[in-house]
């Protein structure tokens, strides 16, 4: 998390969902909630969720992330560019 401390923009993967993927090693991928927690604890100014697989509902991932992080938040889409 130290690598994300006080960043303007945090690109953070959120491939798993809370409750469904609890048995998977959490060191491999994060849930939306985990990504939100990283962003909050790091003091990130903005969070963009990445690596959300097609079989997961991005809206669920956003709700999970929002439970931990109240700053600007979005899910990346193909072709998007970001500036800070």
N, C-alpha and C positions, 0 to 999 in steps of 0.2 A: 504494500500500500504506500510505502514511502515514495515510490516512483510517481505516484499520482498526487502527492501533497500539493494543494493549492493550485492545481492546474486550471487553466481557463476552459478547457474542453477535455472531457474524459470519454474516450471511446472504450466501452466496456461490453464484453460479450455476456449474453444472458440466454443461454441455450436451453436451460431446464425450467420446469415449473415446480413451485412449492407443492408438496404433498404427493405429487406423481413421481418425481425423480429422487425422492429422499434416500433411496438405497444405493444411489450411485456415488462414487467417491467425489466429495465436494471439491477436491483439489484439481479436478479436471475441468469442470465448467461451473458457472454460476447460474443461479435463478435471477429473475428480475429483482427480487428482494435483496439477494446478495450483492448485485450490482449497485442497487440503491444505497445499501449500507456502505459499500466501498466509497462511493461518491460522497456521501455525507461525512464519513469519518476522515476522508482525505481533504475535505473542504473544497471539492471541485465546484467551479462556478456553473458548469453546464454538463449534462450527461446525455450521451447518445448511446443507445443500446444497440449492439451488433450481434451477429451470429445467432439470430433468432430463426430457427429452422421453419420451413414451410408448414410443417405439421403442428406447430404451436401457434396459438392465437396471440398476435402481438399486443392486443388490448389487455389480455391477462398479464402479460409480461410488464406492461406499463403500470397496471394497478399494483402489481407486486413491488415494482421499483418505487412507486409513489408512496408506499407504506413506510419507506425509509428515507426518501429524499424528496425535498419540497422545492428544489430549484428547477430551472429550465430542463426539460426532459423530452426526448423524442426517440423514435426507432428509426434507424437508418434504412434507406431504400437504395436500390441499385442505381448507380449513377450520381448519387448525391455528393455534393462537395460542401465543405465546412470551413468557415473562417472564424477567427477570434478577434 
